[in-house]
Amino acid sequence: MHLQALLGVYAAVLGLIVGSYLNVLIYRLPRGISTVLPRSRCPECEAPIRALDNVPVLSYLLLGGRCRACRARISWRYPGIEAATSALFVACLLRFGISFDAVAAAVFCSLLLALAIIDVEHMLLPDALTYPGVALGILLQPLLPWARLWDGPWGALAGAAAGALLGAGVLLAVWSGWYLLRHEEGMGLGDVKMLAMIGAFLGWKGTLVALFFGALSGAVVGIALMAWGGFGARSKLPFGAFLALGGLVALFAGEPLVQAYARLL
């Protein structure tokens, strides 16, 4: 019991640290800035952020959500992402136990979170995250049970490839059909690459679950915004954020959901 609690604390702290880096990634990657150098600065006064002021969540609380140098307000997004990453890491440990699966799941969750926030802020899903994500998902499959079509490493690789191709193929077909019908892009090709990444990690079953919940949540939010006003039928939503939600559902509950659906049939 004490060991489990200690591991939970370790996962939470590691998640906070990774979340702090994700904040850097989310801010700098769309702007074409190195995520390593220079050191973090206040976006308002450009004063370097001291190490003691860069402790995840805690520094934000101690500073009252303001820059020490210029007192400009710091977005709540920064501690929010750190806390969310920490919670996801703990959830991975609880779901998969002390295993390589938990480590891979934590990496997958980090990619989903970074892509979701970037898409919300910039309507962009960077190739610098989706392409390596596809490659990493496929390369990890021989060590994971998530996407196997049959026993052995080749079955794992085939399952990952099938998931990636299904994810890319479904959304690419939707994109092409909409473009032929309306002569405009209904979604970005970044969504296609992101679902391919999800498929590479989770296989074809996980791809279908992620797509279903992503489309469902996107439709619910879109209808709610239209009812609220100020959001038209031609307005665009960051679909990558909803795919990320679907990917999390597929990761943590995909297999039971697929089994439940199969029993209904």
Order of alpha helices (4+ residues) and beta strands (2+ residues): alpha-alpha-alpha-alpha-alpha-alpha-alpha-alpha
